[in-house]
Each structure stands twice: as structure tokens, then as C-alpha cells.
Amino acid sequence: MVLPVVLVTGVLVLIPLAQGVFFTFTDINEGNIANPVLDRPATFSGVGLVNYLHVLSGDPAYGSFWSTLARTLVWTFGCVLAHFTIGLGLAVLLNRRVRGRAVYRALLILPWAVPSFISAFAWKYMFNAQYGVINQALRVVGLPDPVWLGQSDWALVAVMLVNVWLGVPFMMVALLGGLQAIPADLYEAAEVDGASPWQRFRDITLPGLRAVSGTVVLLGVIWTFNMFAVIYLVTGANPNTRILVTYAFERFFSGASRDYAIASTYGVLILSVLLVFVAGYRRALRGQEAA
């Protein structure tokens, strides 16, 4: 009964992954890959660990791996931290009995329901330096109006804002489900014992959400670390918003000779970084559970 799933997984995941790993040990590019249309055989050759040495050296010709990794970490943990804190705050508010709660939930889930490419294009127009509503509002109140999507750090801030807007609804819904699973008797008993709202939040809410929050934070880190669509649709190939996955895309699909070997090397390194993080994160969670 497991065999069909194993076969599908092997075809869709393991075979492409193995081919990508194989490419990292070659010099394959658009000029030496096999091309049946041109009746051209493959002429690429093995190069061992040369691609990894080039990338890990931090050479700008190969994407400045370490600075790009640092920007990727800032992007990932900044977005996930905002997702979790804002999502948790909204979940706590919506878990109370307030008038119009169903309407608020629908409105807050709306960014998640809208296709991401539509949201990205809408935000791109809003961030327009001359005509965007954001800079127009800043001019009205006398504040400087930066070029959000230009060659500056404001571009990274802009795409982080877009990604936070898109990612908060998922975090809110997941945490709201976790809040509703916490028995109300615990809060009533704590209130009778004289626990303050902060003490009830710290000693009941956060521990009760540990399983849910651990899962959604892990998923959020993986998704955000590999988030290509938001960055590329909003800013394009901007070096100030370049993260590992967008550089791999640029290397694979742009340039005079598309460099499949270096792009595949970046893919393997991205997978390696995430595997290390997942292993450390799960160990930390097990340590908390044991404590």
C-alpha cells in the first residue's frame, strides 16, 4: 500500500534531486548540455568539488555566497518573527468574544486568499516612488519619500513588508486553532488563583501553543527561506533583495550561457542549510519538551 506513494515521491522528488546533485560535480551549462533539436550531444565533463569551492569562496563572480546567505537569514528570520508576533497577537484578539468576530476573521484571512502574484503587483504599484500611495502619504505628513524598489536597503524592507502581509493570515489561523484547543478551565482556575493576564498568557497560553507554534515556525522558516515569487515579482533581479534562491534562479535562467552547474550547487547548499536548521530546531524542541 505504501509502494505507490514511494514511486510518486521517487519520480517527483528523488530523481530530480539526484540529477541536481550530479550537476554540481560537472561544468554543465546551456552550451554543452545535450540538445536534441540541434542534434547536439552532451559535452560537459566532471569537475569534482570545483563548483563548491568557487561558491563557498565568496567570489562575487559566483554570487558572493556568504553575504547573500546573511541577507537570506535577515530576510527569513525578520519575516518569520513578524509573522509569529503579529499572528499571535491577532489570534489572541480573535479568540475573545467580540462583536463582528467572523467579519474580522474573514478580512484578516483575505491576504492569504488573494493569489500572491496579484498581491505582489499591487504592492509594487503602491511602492512606486512617484505615483505610489505610500510615498504620497509620506509627502502629505512631511516625511521623506524613499525610492523603495531601487538600489538601496529600502528594497529589502519593502519586500519584507509584502511578505509579512501575505504570511500573517496563515500564522494567525494556525495559532487561533491552537488557542481554541486550550481548555478554558485552565484560565478560569488561574484567574481564581489571582493570576494576572500576563501570567495567564505566559504560563498557560504559550505552553499550550508549543506544539502548534513549533510546527508553524518551522514551516514558516522553510517557506520564507525559499520564497522566490514575492521578491522576484516585486523587485526583480535587484542585488539588494537577492537571496540564495533568487540568485540560483538568475544563474539558471539568465546570462549568455545559463550556468546549470552553479545553480544546482546553490540548490544543494540551500537544502544543506535547511537540513542543519531543521535538525537543530527539532533537537531544541525535544529538549524543551523533556524539560
C-alpha positions in Angstrom: 0.0 0.0 0.0 3.0 2.3 0.5 4.5 1.4 -2.8 2.5 3.9 -5.0 3.5 6.8 -2.7 7.1 5.8 -2.7 7.1 5.6 -6.5 5.5 9.0 -6.9 7.9 10.5 -4.4 10.8 9.0 -6.2 9.8 10.3 -9.6 8.8 13.8 -8.4 11.4 14.4 -5.8 14.3 12.0 -5.5 15.2 11.7 -9.2 15.3 15.4 -9.9 17.2 15.9 -6.6 19.8 13.2 -7.6 20.2 14.8 -11.0 20.7 18.2 -9.4 23.4 16.8 -7.1 25.1 15.2 -10.1 25.1 18.6 -11.9 27.1 20.1 -9.1 30.1 17.9 -9.9 30.1 19.0 -13.6 30.6 22.1 -15.7 27.2 21.8 -17.4 25.7 24.9 -19.0 23.5 25.8 -21.9 26.4 25.5 -24.3 27.4 21.9 -23.5 24.2 20.2 -22.5 22.6 17.7 -24.9 20.2 19.4 -27.4 18.1 17.0 -29.5 16.7 19.9 -31.5 20.1 20.9 -32.7 21.2 17.3 -32.8 24.0 18.2 -30.4 25.3 15.6 -27.9 26.3 16.5 -24.3 29.9 17.7 -24.0 30.0 18.6 -20.3 32.6 17.0 -18.1 33.1 16.3 -14.4 34.9 18.9 -12.3 34.8 17.3 -8.8 34.3 19.8 -6.0 35.3 22.9 -8.0 31.8 24.4 -8.1 31.5 24.2 -4.3 34.9 25.7 -3.8 34.1 28.6 -6.2 30.7 29.3 -4.4 32.0 28.9 -0.8 35.0 31.1 -1.5 32.6 34.1 -1.6 33.7 35.2 -5.1 31.4 37.9 -6.4 31.5 36.2 -9.8 29.7 33.3 -8.1 27.1 35.3 -6.2 29.0 36.3 -3.1 27.6 33.3 -1.2 28.3 34.5 2.4 26.9 38.0 2.0 23.9 36.5 0.2 23.4 34.0 2.9 23.5 36.7 5.5 20.8 38.7 3.6 18.8 35.5 3.3 18.9 35.0 7.1 17.9 38.6 7.8 15.0 38.2 5.3 13.9 34.8 6.8 14.1 35.5 10.5 12.8 39.0 10.2 9.7 37.9 8.3 9.1 34.8 10.4 9.4 36.8 13.7 6.9 39.4 12.3 4.6 36.6 11.1 4.6 34.9 14.5 4.3 38.0 16.8 1.6 39.7 14.7 -0.2 36.4 14.0 -0.2 35.6 17.7 -1.5 39.0 18.7 -4.4 38.8 16.2 -5.2 35.2 17.2 -5.4 36.2 20.9 -7.7 39.1 19.9 -9.9 37.0 17.7 -10.2 34.2 20.3 -12.2 36.6 22.5 -15.9 37.1 22.2 -16.2 40.3 20.3 -19.0 41.7 18.1 -18.3 41.1 14.4 -15.6 38.5 15.1 -16.5 36.5 12.0 -16.1 39.6 9.8 -12.7 40.4 11.3 -11.5 36.8 10.7 -12.6 37.0 7.0 -10.9 40.3 6.4 -7.7 39.2 8.1 -7.6 36.0 6.1 -8.2 37.9 2.8 -4.4 38.5 2.0 -3.9 34.7 2.2 -6.8 34.1 -0.1 -5.7 36.5 -2.8 -3.2 35.0 -5.3 0.3 36.1 -4.3 1.3 37.4 -7.8 -1.7 39.8 -7.7 -0.7 41.0 -4.2 2.9 41.4 -5.3 1.9 43.6 -8.3 -0.5 45.7 -6.2 2.2 46.3 -3.6 4.7 47.1 -6.4 2.5 49.8 -7.6 1.9 51.1 -4.0 5.7 51.3 -3.5 6.2 53.3 -6.8 8.5 56.2 -5.9 6.5 58.8 -7.8 2.9 57.6 -8.0 2.6 55.1 -5.2 0.1 55.7 -2.4 2.7 55.1 0.2 5.1 57.9 -0.9 2.1 60.2 -1.5 1.0 59.6 2.2 4.6 60.3 3.4 4.7 63.5 1.4 1.4 64.7 3.0 2.8 64.3 6.5 6.2 65.9 5.6 8.3 62.7 5.8 11.0 61.7 3.3 9.7 59.5 0.4 12.4 56.9 -0.4 12.8 55.1 -3.6 11.5 51.8 -2.2 12.3 49.5 -5.0 15.7 51.0 -6.1 19.3 50.0 -5.4 19.1 50.5 -1.7 18.3 48.7 1.5 14.7 50.1 1.3 14.1 47.4 -1.3 14.7 44.7 1.2 12.4 46.4 3.7 9.7 46.7 1.0 9.7 43.0 0.1 9.7 42.1 3.8 6.6 44.2 4.3 4.9 42.5 1.4 5.8 39.0 2.7 4.7 39.8 6.2 1.3 41.0 4.8 1.0 37.7 2.9 2.2 35.4 5.7 0.4 36.7 8.8 -3.0 35.2 8.0 -1.6 31.6 7.9 0.1 32.1 11.2 -2.9 33.7 12.7 -5.3 30.9 11.6 -2.9 28.1 12.8 -2.4 29.8 16.2 -6.0 30.6 16.6 -6.8 26.8 16.2 -4.2 26.1 18.9 -5.7 28.7 21.2 -9.2 27.2 20.9 -7.8 23.8 21.8 -6.5 25.0 25.2 -9.1 24.1 27.9 -10.9 27.2 29.3 -10.9 25.6 32.7 -7.2 26.4 33.0 -7.8 30.1 32.5 -10.7 30.1 35.0 -8.6 28.3 37.6 -5.7 30.6 37.1 -8.0 33.7 37.4 -9.4 32.3 40.6 -5.9 31.9 42.0 -5.2 35.6 41.2 -3.0 35.2 38.1 -2.6 38.4 36.1 -3.4 38.5 32.3 0.3 38.4 31.6 0.8 35.4 33.9 -2.0 33.5 32.3 -0.5 34.3 28.9 3.0 33.2 29.9 2.1 30.1 31.9 -1.0 28.8 30.0 -1.2 30.3 26.5 2.5 29.9 25.4 3.0 26.4 26.8 -0.4 25.4 25.3 0.7 26.6 21.9 4.1 25.0 22.0 3.2 22.1 19.6 1.4 24.3 17.1 3.9 27.2 17.2 6.8 24.8 16.8 5.3 23.4 13.6 4.2 26.7 12.1 7.6 28.4 12.8 9.4 25.5 11.2 7.2 25.6 8.1 7.5 29.4 8.0 11.3 29.3 8.1 11.4 26.8 5.3 8.9 28.6 3.1 10.4 32.0 3.7 14.0 30.8 3.1 12.9 29.6 -0.3 10.4 32.4 -1.1 11.1 33.3 -4.7 7.9 34.7 -6.0 7.4 37.7 -3.8 10.9 39.0 -4.2 11.2 38.5 -7.9 7.7 39.8 -8.7 8.2 43.0 -6.6 11.8 43.9 -7.3 13.1 41.6 -10.0 16.8 40.9 -10.2 17.8 43.5 -7.6 21.1 42.8 -5.8 19.8 44.5 -2.6 17.0 41.9 -2.4 18.9 38.9 -3.7 18.7 35.8 -1.6 20.1 32.4 -2.3 17.1 31.0 -4.1 16.7 34.1 -6.4 20.4 34.0 -7.3 20.1 30.3 -8.2 17.2 31.3 -10.5 19.2 34.1 -12.1 22.1 31.8 -12.7 19.9 29.1 -14.2 17.7 31.2 -16.4 19.7 34.4 -17.3 23.1 35.3 -18.8 24.7 34.5 -22.2 25.3 30.9 -21.1 23.0 29.6 -18.4 25.1 28.0 -15.7 23.2 24.9 -14.6 26.2 23.7 -12.5 26.4 26.7 -10.2 22.7 27.0 -10.0 22.5 23.4 -8.9 25.3 23.9 -6.4 23.3 26.8 -4.8 20.3 24.4 -4.7 22.2 21.8 -2.8 23.7 24.3 -0.4 20.2 25.7 0.3 19.0 22.2 1.1 22.0 21.6 3.3 21.4 24.9 5.3 17.8 24.0 5.8 18.6 20.4 6.9 21.0 21.7 9.5 18.4 24.2 10.8 15.7 21.6 10.9 17.9 19.2 12.8 18.9 21.8 15.4 15.4 23.2 15.7 13.9 19.8 16.4 16.6 18.9 18.9 15.9 22.2 20.7 12.1 21.4 20.7 12.8 17.9 22.2 15.0 19.5 24.8 12.1 21.9 25.8 9.6 19.0 26.0 11.9 17.0 28.1 12.5 19.9 30.5 
